[in-house]
């Protein structure tokens, strides 16, 4: 069953935006989008210029997400989160048929 995860990255002094920019420029976003089972991986910035960036991350199945979580990319993502000193909050939404 497909589902979507909203991940909120919050930092200070624009660090969440810089994190998202580096995720894109490093090629990590393209690699994640190319993974089997990924349906969406897209960042959104607040209109008011706040310190939180929203990632909408959708997957075809829990197995696909589990495979992603075991990939070497997760270490790179975690290192970037640490580099930018971000806090993370997530919400999961499942598709209703």
C-alpha positions in Angstrom: 0.0 0.0 0.0 1.4 3.4 -1.0 2.0 6.0 1.7 3.5 9.5 2.1 5.8 10.8 4.8 6.0 14.5 5.5 9.4 15.3 7.1 9.9 18.7 8.6 13.6 19.8 8.9 14.1 22.7 11.2 17.3 24.6 11.8 18.6 28.1 12.4 19.9 30.9 10.1 18.8 29.2 6.9 20.4 25.9 7.6 17.4 23.8 6.6 17.3 25.5 3.2 21.1 24.9 2.8 20.6 21.3 3.7 17.9 20.9 1.0 20.1 22.7 -1.6 23.0 20.4 -0.8 20.8 17.3 -1.0 19.8 18.4 -4.5 23.2 19.6 -5.7 25.0 16.5 -4.4 22.8 14.3 -6.5 21.3 12.5 -3.5 17.8 13.6 -4.4 18.1 12.2 -8.0 19.4 8.9 -6.6 16.5 8.6 -4.2 13.9 9.5 -6.9 15.4 6.7 -9.0 15.1 4.0 -6.4 12.5 1.4 -7.1 9.3 2.2 -5.2 9.9 5.9 -4.7 6.9 7.9 -5.9 7.8 11.4 -4.8 10.7 13.2 -3.1 10.2 16.9 -3.1 11.2 19.8 -0.9 9.0 22.8 -0.1 9.9 26.1 1.5 7.6 28.3 3.7 6.2 31.5 2.2 7.0 33.4 5.4 10.7 32.5 5.2 10.6 30.4 8.4 13.3 28.0 9.5 11.6 24.7 8.5 11.7 22.9 5.2 9.1 20.3 4.3 10.1 17.1 2.4 7.2 15.2 0.9 8.4 11.6 0.5 6.1 9.0 -1.0 6.7 5.3 -1.4 4.9 2.4 -3.1 5.4 0.0 -0.2 7.0 -0.3 3.3 9.5 -2.8 1.8 10.7 -0.1 -0.7 11.2 2.4 2.1 12.9 -0.3 4.3 15.3 -1.0 1.4 16.0 2.8 1.1 16.7 3.1 4.8 19.3 0.3 4.5 21.0 2.0 1.6 24.4 3.8 1.9 22.6 7.0 1.0 21.1 7.1 4.5 24.5 7.6 6.0 25.1 10.6 3.6 21.7 12.1 4.5 22.4 11.7 8.3 25.8 13.3 7.9 24.2 16.3 6.1 21.5 16.6 8.8 24.3 16.7 11.4 26.4 19.1 9.4 23.4 21.6 9.3 22.4 20.8 12.9 18.8 20.0 12.0 15.9 18.7 14.0 13.5 16.4 12.3 9.8 15.6 12.7 7.9 13.1 10.6 4.2 12.3 9.9 3.1 9.2 7.9 -0.1 9.2 5.8 -1.4 6.0 4.2 -3.4 5.8 1.0 -7.1 5.0 1.4 -8.6 2.7 -1.2 
